[in-house]
Amino acid sequence: AFNIPNDTLWPSLWNMPKIGWDNYYGLGTPVSTPIVSIIDTGVLSTHSDLSGIVTNGYNAITGTTNATDDNGHGTHVSGIVSAVINNNTGITGLSRSTILPIKVLDSAGSGTYGDIASGIVWATDHGARIINMSLGGSSNSITLQNAVNYALNKGVSVVAAAGNSGTNQIFYPAGYAGVLAISASDSNDQLASFSNFGSNIFVAAPGVGIASTYLNNGYANMSGTSMAAPHVAGLLAIAL
């Protein structure tokens, strides 16, 4: 029998049929999926469409366990990975993964390589099977690279946004060996005008006008390789 989720924003989620997720959904969703760590601005765990799927995380900026999102970016990324499916509310996430939130970016969306590295190590040591980093910088960092290698050597899959400068410039952590660097595509399967590209790219995924969870229990349409990366993280969770 064919069916679709009853989530109210499903008709606007062009990205889900585009990647064939509706065919997967027709087979039935898994009972358990792995922990996906969203290393970002934090996550609004009280959002009704993220209810029960966000576990206790870490704030690398303050060194505390308060990983609440005060920007919106991390909550949007998290919804793409794992918003509650078939709850008559909002959007449909790709998987039923547990989200492990790591706050490394402040309310303005900025942060340091040192904090990102600390977040990677913390996530790896606390059960993450997949790490999504919808962030990056243009300069290399040995500290960041060492943290990425630590995660990879522990068997963690690391996904990172390629960058939004519309060039083949390599951003980090997407530029490190073993990291899955993700470009953004549009609804016509074309490279998004803003998306980075190049030989280090693993794959492109939907990243233009993506609806997902946001602050104040709301929803927002956002574009960027930041939105493309969690599509891959969610599909990895399904595969695992």
C-alpha positions as CSV (number, residue, x, y, z in Angstrom):
1,A,0.0,0.0,0.0
2,F,1.3,3.5,-0.9
3,N,1.0,6.2,1.6
4,I,2.7,9.5,2.6
5,P,3.3,11.1,6.0
6,N,0.5,13.2,7.5
7,D,2.9,16.0,8.5
8,T,1.2,19.3,7.5
9,L,4.2,20.7,5.6
10,W,4.8,17.6,3.5
11,P,3.5,19.1,0.3
12,S,6.2,21.8,0.5
13,L,9.0,19.3,1.1
14,W,10.2,19.0,-2.5
15,N,13.5,17.6,-1.2
16,M,12.1,14.4,0.1
17,P,10.6,12.9,-3.1
18,K,13.6,14.3,-5.0
19,I,16.0,11.9,-3.1
20,G,13.5,9.1,-3.1
21,W,12.7,9.2,0.6
22,D,9.0,8.6,0.0
23,N,9.8,5.2,-1.5
24,Y,11.8,4.3,1.7
25,Y,8.9,5.5,3.9
26,G,6.6,3.2,2.1
27,L,8.7,0.3,3.4
28,G,8.2,1.2,7.0
29,T,10.6,3.1,9.2
30,P,13.1,1.5,11.6
31,V,12.5,1.0,15.3
32,S,15.9,2.3,16.3
33,T,18.5,4.5,14.5
34,P,21.9,5.7,15.6
35,I,22.9,8.8,17.4
36,V,23.6,11.8,15.1
37,S,25.5,14.6,16.6
38,I,24.7,18.1,15.2
39,I,27.7,20.3,15.9
40,D,26.3,23.7,15.3
41,T,24.5,26.6,17.2
42,G,22.7,24.1,19.5
43,V,19.2,22.6,19.2
44,L,15.9,23.8,20.5
45,S,15.0,20.5,22.2
46,T,11.5,21.8,23.2
47,H,10.3,22.1,19.7
48,S,7.2,20.1,19.2
49,D,8.5,18.5,16.0
50,L,11.7,17.4,17.8
51,S,9.9,16.1,20.8
52,G,11.7,13.1,22.5
53,I,14.5,12.8,20.0
54,V,17.0,15.3,21.4
55,T,19.3,13.9,24.1
56,N,21.5,15.8,26.6
57,G,24.4,17.5,24.8
58,Y,27.3,19.8,25.3
59,N,28.1,23.5,25.0
60,A,31.8,23.7,24.0
61,I,31.7,27.5,24.4
62,T,30.8,27.5,28.1
63,G,31.9,24.0,29.0
64,T,28.4,23.2,30.2
65,T,25.6,20.8,29.2
66,N,23.3,23.7,28.0
67,A,23.2,23.2,24.3
68,T,20.1,25.3,23.7
69,D,19.9,27.0,20.3
70,D,19.9,30.8,20.4
71,N,20.4,31.3,16.6
72,G,18.1,28.9,14.8
73,H,20.6,27.3,12.4
74,G,21.2,24.1,14.4
75,T,17.5,23.5,15.0
76,H,16.9,23.8,11.3
77,V,19.7,21.3,10.5
78,S,18.4,18.9,13.2
79,G,14.8,18.9,11.8
80,I,16.1,17.8,8.4
81,V,17.8,14.8,10.0
82,S,15.2,13.7,12.5
83,A,12.0,15.8,12.8
84,V,9.2,13.5,14.1
85,I,7.5,11.6,11.3
86,N,3.7,11.2,11.0
87,N,2.7,13.4,13.9
88,N,0.3,15.7,12.0
89,T,2.8,18.5,12.7
90,G,5.2,20.5,10.5
91,I,7.9,18.7,8.6
92,T,9.1,15.2,8.1
93,G,12.7,14.2,9.1
94,L,14.7,11.7,7.2
95,S,15.4,9.3,10.0
96,R,14.3,8.5,13.6
97,S,17.7,9.2,14.9
98,T,18.5,10.5,18.3
99,I,20.0,14.0,18.0
100,L,23.1,14.7,20.2
101,P,23.4,18.6,20.2
102,I,26.8,20.2,20.5
103,K,26.8,24.0,20.7
104,V,30.0,25.4,19.2
105,L,28.6,28.5,17.5
106,D,27.2,31.5,19.3
107,S,24.0,33.4,18.7
108,A,25.5,35.1,15.7
109,G,26.6,31.8,14.2
110,S,30.3,32.3,14.8
111,G,32.8,30.2,16.7
112,T,36.3,28.9,17.0
113,Y,38.1,25.9,15.6
114,G,39.1,25.1,19.2
115,D,35.5,24.8,20.3
116,I,34.5,22.8,17.2
117,A,37.3,20.4,17.9
118,S,36.3,20.0,21.5
119,G,32.7,19.4,20.3
120,I,33.9,16.7,17.9
121,V,35.8,14.8,20.6
122,W,32.9,15.1,23.1
123,A,30.4,13.8,20.5
124,T,32.7,10.9,19.6
125,D,33.2,10.0,23.3
126,H,29.4,10.1,24.0
127,G,28.1,7.7,21.4
128,A,27.8,9.6,18.1
129,R,27.9,7.4,15.1
130,I,27.5,10.3,12.7
131,I,28.6,13.9,13.1
132,N,27.1,16.7,11.0
133,M,28.9,20.0,10.7
134,S,27.0,22.6,8.7
135,L,29.8,25.0,9.3
136,G,33.3,25.8,8.1
137,G,36.2,28.2,7.7
138,S,38.6,29.0,4.9
139,S,41.8,28.4,6.9
140,N,43.3,25.1,7.9
141,S,43.7,24.1,11.6
142,I,45.8,21.3,13.0
143,T,43.6,21.2,16.1
144,L,40.5,20.8,14.0
145,Q,42.1,18.2,11.8
146,N,43.3,16.1,14.7
147,A,39.7,16.1,16.2
148,V,38.3,15.0,12.9
149,N,40.9,12.2,12.6
150,Y,40.0,11.2,16.2
151,A,36.4,10.8,15.2
152,L,37.2,9.0,12.0
153,N,39.5,6.6,13.7
154,K,36.7,5.7,16.2
155,G,34.5,4.7,13.2
156,V,32.4,7.9,13.2
157,S,31.0,9.1,9.9
158,V,31.8,12.8,9.5
159,V,29.6,15.0,7.2
160,A,30.4,18.7,6.5
161,A,29.0,21.5,4.4
162,A,31.2,22.4,1.4
163,G,30.6,26.2,1.7
164,N,28.5,28.9,0.1
165,S,31.0,31.0,-1.8
166,G,30.1,29.6,-5.2
167,T,33.7,28.6,-6.0
168,N,36.0,25.6,-5.8
169,Q,37.6,27.0,-2.6
170,I,38.1,24.4,0.0
171,F,36.6,25.0,3.4
172,Y,37.4,23.1,6.6
173,P,36.4,20.6,8.0
174,A,34.9,19.7,4.6
175,G,38.4,19.7,3.0
176,Y,39.9,17.0,5.3
177,A,40.5,13.4,4.0
178,G,37.7,11.1,5.1
179,V,35.1,13.9,5.6
180,L,32.1,13.7,3.4
181,A,31.9,17.2,1.8
182,I,28.4,18.1,0.6
183,S,27.4,20.6,-2.1
184,A,23.9,21.9,-2.5
185,S,21.5,21.2,-5.4
186,D,18.2,22.7,-6.4
187,S,14.8,21.2,-7.3
188,N,16.1,20.7,-10.9
189,D,19.1,18.8,-9.8
190,Q,21.4,21.7,-10.7
191,L,24.2,22.9,-8.6
192,A,22.9,25.8,-6.4
193,S,24.4,29.1,-7.5
194,F,25.9,29.7,-4.1
195,S,27.3,26.2,-3.6
196,N,31.0,25.4,-3.5
197,F,32.2,22.6,-5.8
198,G,35.4,20.8,-6.7
199,S,37.3,17.5,-6.5
200,N,36.8,17.2,-2.7
201,I,33.0,17.0,-3.0
202,F,31.4,13.6,-2.0
203,V,27.9,14.3,-3.3
204,A,25.4,17.1,-3.8
205,A,22.0,17.1,-1.9
206,P,19.0,19.4,-1.8
207,G,19.9,22.8,-0.3
208,V,17.6,25.5,-1.8
209,G,14.4,26.5,0.0
210,I,14.4,23.7,2.5
211,A,11.7,23.9,5.1
212,S,12.6,22.8,8.6
213,T,12.2,23.4,12.3
214,Y,13.2,26.8,13.8
215,L,13.1,28.8,17.0
216,N,9.9,29.7,18.9
217,N,8.4,26.3,17.9
218,G,8.3,27.6,14.3
219,Y,9.5,26.6,10.8
220,A,11.6,28.4,8.3
221,N,12.8,28.0,4.7
222,M,16.6,28.2,4.5
223,S,19.1,27.6,1.7
224,G,22.8,26.6,1.9
225,T,25.2,23.7,1.9
226,S,24.3,23.7,5.6
227,M,20.9,22.3,4.6
228,A,22.4,19.8,2.1
229,A,24.8,18.2,4.6
230,P,22.1,16.9,7.0
231,H,20.3,15.2,4.1
232,V,23.4,13.0,3.8
233,A,23.7,12.6,7.6
234,G,20.0,11.4,7.7
235,L,20.5,9.0,4.9
236,L,23.6,7.6,6.6
237,A,21.5,7.1,9.8
238,I,19.0,5.1,7.7
239,A,21.8,3.0,6.2
240,L,23.4,2.3,9.6
